[in-house]
Every structure is written in C-alpha cells, then in structure tokens.
Amino acid sequence: MNSTGIGLTAIIVCLLQLLTCPQLCLAARQNDDDQSALEADVVIYGGTSSGVIAAIQVSRMGRTAILVEPGQHLGGLTSSGLGFTDSGNKSMIGGLAREFYRRVHKYYGQPEVWIHEDAAAYQYYRPNDDAMWTFEPHVAERLFQQMLAETSTVVLLGERLDREHGVLVHNQKIVQISTVSGKTLKAHQFIDATYEGDLMAAAGVPFTIGREANSEYEETLNGNQVARNIHHHRFLKNVDPYLIPGDPSSGLLPGVEQQSAGTEGSADHRIQAFCFRMCMTRVANNRVPFPRPADYNETEFELLLRNFEAGDHRIPFSPDMMPNGKTDTNNKGAVSTDYIGGNVEYASASDTDRAIIIQNHIRWQQGLMWTLTNHPRVPESVREHMSEWGLAADEFPDNGHWPHQLYVREARRMLSDYVVTEHDCFRRRVAEDPVGAGSYNMDSHNVRRFITDDGFVQNEGDVQVSPGGPYLISYRSIVPPTGSIQNLSVPVCLSASHIAYGSIRMEPVFMILGQSAATAAVLSTDAGVPLQKLNYSDLRKRLYADQQVLTLP
C-alpha cells in the first residue's frame, strides 16, 4: 500500500469535505497504480454511530481510515432523534462509546447551551455523573464531528455503494469497492456499519431476513407471536378492518393483511416496524406546526379514527424528554408512529425502491401527526393535547425539521459460525470470545396487522422481555463464517436471531461493536491473518486496554 504523499484527487476530496463540514479534519492517500482510487488501511461503509466509532478507533491505533456515508449526516439514529439512549445496564458501556456519552455530559455542563430550559429543571442532567444518556440530535452530530476531527479520518458524504457491480472480491477478500458516483476505495480491511448490511450482501456473505421459527434455535420468543406477549401496543377495542364496516367484500383498510393469526412461533419474512424518531417541542418560540403531506390520504388513517371512535382515547405516541424542552418520540399504542407492514421489502430493495419506502414512511408519520392535531374525528381532548406540540425549529433545518435517518430497527442479519440467540441473552450460553455486551430487553416492535377469528383487526409481533442482566456478544458473530470473506467485519447487521437482535440493536452496543470490529481489523492486518483466524487473546488484550467491558458483573 502506498504511503508516500497525498494525491490530487485526495486533496480535492479533503478540500470539499472541509468546505461542507469544517469540523472534520480529513486526509487521504492515493494509490499510485490507480489514480482514481483512494486507499486506506480500513474502509468503513456506513456513517452510523458504529461506523463513526470504528473510524476513530482505526485512527487511534495509528492507521488510516475512510468513512463512507450515503447520506449527508453522520451518527445514524444517535444524531437523528434517538436521544433517549436505550442503554440497559450502563456499567457495561465502555471504551469510545462511554467517551461519547461523557462528552455529552461535558457539553451540557456549559450553562450557555441551555437555551430553552434551565439545566436544574431537567431530570436527566446530573452534574456529578460521569456521563449523560439523553441529548438533542444536533448535539450528537456535533460531538461525533469533533471526535472525528481529532483523527486523520477521510469522510466521504453522499457516496452510495454500487451494490450491483461495486464490490471486487478476489481469493475470499474484498479488494476494492466503488460508489455509484464512480469513486473507488481500496483497503486491507473493510467494515460494513450500515443498518442494512449492503456491503456484506454485495460481497456474497450469507445472511437472513425475517423471523426464524422457535424450533430453529430452540428459542421461545421468536417467530409468530400471537398467544404470547400480548400486553403492549395492541388494539384494546374492537375495530372493524373492512373498507365498509362489516362487509368483507368491500376490501381491507390500508395496513391490514388478509391473514389469520397463524401458527405460534412459526417463521416468516417479516421484520419489525420502522418509524422516524421525531424531535418535538412544546416551547412556543421553537415550535413549527406538523406539516400536512401533499399526498395526504384520509383513508390511510381510518384505523386510527375508528380506534378513537371505539373508545380508545390514549395519546398514540411516547415523547421522552430531551434537554431544552425537546423530545425523542417513539411509537405507542394500537396505531402510532410505527408504519406497520410498510417495510416488508426494505432490506433487499434497490436504492430506488428504498427511497419510495422511506417516502411512504414520511407520508404516514407526517399524516398521522397532522390527523391527530386537526381531524374532526379525533377526540377533542386529543386535539387539545396535540395543539401544544410541534417539530423543533432548531433541529434538522436542512430537512424541514424532520429526522434525516429512518429508524431501520432490523434488516439483514449475517449468518456466521456463531449466531447470538435468546440463549445468550438469558446467559444459558456465555460466549468465550466476547467483543462487547448487551443488556436491553429483547424488544421487537409489531410486524403486521391481521384479522382475528372474531373479525376484528389486531397487531402482532410485539415482544418485550428482559434478559435479566447483561450478556456477552461473541467475536464470531461480527465476522463472516469460515470459508467466506476474510477481511470484512459486520458490527451492526451481525449474526443473531431475530429476537436476540431485538436486544442487541441499541446504539451504544453498535458503538461498542464498531470499536471492537475496528480493533480486530487493525490487528488482523498486522498479523497477516484472516479475521476468522485472529488470535482472540491478542484482541481481548487490546480491547481491555481501550476500556471495553468484556466480563459480566
């Protein structure tokens, strides 16, 4: 790999990045053999929180990294509205992940940043804590930018992988990847830090999508969930699913499948519902009204309106409070921000089809909020409550105050030599080669709406079961199986069953695994061995040195 100087293309890229994002310090090396290619020790695809942390770790280990992000913003969900950190046992969060949350605490220790609220009035700001776990979206992105600015990482925004022809593999190694715009990137090691697993899939690594049957891994919480876990986010009232109530021949309302309850624990292709984690506020001078989508269709919200008319007057969303009077807004109830069933084809869809799916989610959620605020069939008590809320005017200003990133809770999941299952979460099995830990609930949102035997609509798929404490995540679950790609690690779309992934899929865990993946990438290159043959004791030693938590309490 050439390390003598910076080529003209790299300089141009660096200058463009500095102009568009001056907080980032950028450097690149160019391969003399191919004047159009950028080269680094490690290329990370996906500027999620995991990808950002991976790039920082590579740099801190004295190696070069290129971070490639299809969008225009860094941090994934952490900087796109998910500010109420689903952290579980916080003592298990170490390394660069904890450093990030410590920087959040330090930021909010500045009196001048409390613009819309007094720090003393905010319940989650505790001056004597070492870290803070709630934050505004723009603060998270700023802190990620600052951390990257302390490194030599090259950041390429707006560069999407050419998923059809852009991954060159030779002798079970990725040689280079190319973007849709034509940029070519070469490295010793690659990391797929996307929520979708696009680089993994394009490289030919085996994966799965959907819910396994309970019988596949001898689990109890996987597959179709009708008889179990029926206490959350369901219809509490009888709501008719047909366009003309009582008339099946009239057709189904949008969002309802022509399906029965089905067999408990059986496998299917479905993944848990997506939403946008809106940043809302009741602060009058920082509030903008919820927009009415140009293609608003009242019929899409007939289930919501009928549910109100049946007597369920709950406010159908959960606004967890962030600093400065803002929220991280999540799904709640029978019909809410989750666009149930709208993501069935997302994981393997083309870029064009994904854009349509994302726009459908925007239309659904913006239409939902407008309906709740304005529609005469919504109970007056709900409309009065909604009149206090709007989108935060000082968040996402380049996107109509709407989050940049759809909450892709689940997409592809790698199939590797070690599949994390509920047995790991419950500590019936304990990994001997941990690279991180999880501790949050095994949490799956609903995946579909079906028709009950009584002829009413019901949600299905919600699971919320605590593992009862932390558990360890195997190194083998973040690298491809033996015999597959030797220089790719996958810290986000890792090898796990649907229900285990429901616990792993938390942003702090993705940061932890991103750091571990980057560490393994550097050590594997230094040792000249495939990731699958890296000496785990060497990896463990470095992870401990970098303050990762790898032992159970």
WOMOTA-V441340 format. One record per backbone hydrogen bond with DSSP energy under -0.5 kcal/mol. CO is the residue of the C=O (numbers start at 1). NH is the residue of the N-H. Records with the same first field share a line. If there is no record, write none. Layout:
# WOMOTA-V441340
CO=NH / NH
This chain:
# WOMOTA-V441340
3=5
5=30
7=11
8=12
9=13
10=14
11=15
12=16
13=17
14=18
15=19
16=20
17=21
21=24
24=26
29=39
30=32
31=34
34=37
36=184
37=31
38=186
39=29
40=188
41=188 / 189
42=66
43=45 / 191
44=46 / 68
45=193
47=75 / 76
48=52
49=53
50=54
51=55
52=56
53=57
54=58
55=59
56=60
57=61
58=63
59=62
64=42
65=154
66=44 / 68
67=69 / 156
68=46
69=158 / 159
71=158
75=49 / 78
76=79
77=80 / 82
81=83
83=85 / 135
85=87
88=90
89=92
90=93
92=94
94=97 / 98
95=99
96=100
97=101
98=102
99=103
100=104
101=105 / 132
102=106
103=107
104=108
105=109
106=109
107=110
109=111
110=113
111=114
113=115
118=121 / 122
119=122
121=123
122=125
124=126
125=127
126=129
133=85
136=140
137=141
138=142
139=143
140=144
141=145
142=146
143=147
144=148
145=149
146=150
147=150
148=151
152=27
153=155
154=67 / 156
155=157
156=69
158=160
160=180
161=163
162=166
166=168 / 178
167=169
168=175 / 176
170=173
172=486
173=170 / 175
175=187
176=168
177=185
178=162
179=182
183=179
184=38
185=177
186=40
189=43
190=489
191=45 / 193
192=492
196=412
197=201
198=202
199=203
200=205
201=204
206=415
208=413
210=212
211=268
213=216 / 217
214=218 / 219
224=226 / 265
225=461
234=236
237=239
239=457
241=253
243=245
244=247
246=248
247=244 / 250
248=251
251=243
253=256
257=259
259=451
263=266
265=214
266=224
268=211
274=339
275=407
276=278
278=280 / 329
279=392
280=327
281=390
282=284
283=286
284=287
286=393
288=391
291=293
293=296
297=300
298=301
299=302
301=305
302=306
303=307
304=308
305=309
306=310
307=312
308=311
311=313
314=316
315=317
317=319
318=320 / 330
320=328
322=325 / 326
323=326
325=282
326=322
327=329
328=320 / 330
330=318
338=340
339=342
341=344
343=346 / 347
345=349
346=349
350=354
351=355
352=356
353=357
354=358
355=359
356=360
357=361
358=362
359=363
360=364
361=365
362=366
363=367
364=368
365=369
366=370
367=371
368=372
369=373
370=374
371=375
375=378
379=382 / 383
380=384
381=385
382=386
383=387
385=388
386=389
390=281
391=288
392=395
396=399 / 401 / 402
397=400
399=402
404=406
406=408
407=275 / 409
412=411
413=208
414=416
415=481
418=420
420=497
421=424 / 425
422=426
423=428 / 429
424=427
433=475
436=473
438=471
441=443
442=444 / 465
444=463
446=273
448=460
449=257
450=452 / 458
452=455
455=241
456=452
458=450
460=447 / 448
463=444
465=442
471=438
473=435 / 436
474=477
475=478
476=418 / 479
477=495
478=490
481=484
486=531
487=190
488=480
489=192
492=494
493=414
494=496
495=420
497=501
498=502
500=503 / 504
501=505
502=443
504=506
506=509 / 510
507=511
508=512
509=513
510=514
511=515
512=516
513=517
514=518
515=519
516=520
517=521
518=522
519=523
520=524
521=525
522=526
523=527
524=528 / 529
530=533
531=534
534=536
535=538 / 539
536=540
537=541
538=542
539=543
540=544
541=545
542=546
543=548
544=547
547=95
548=550
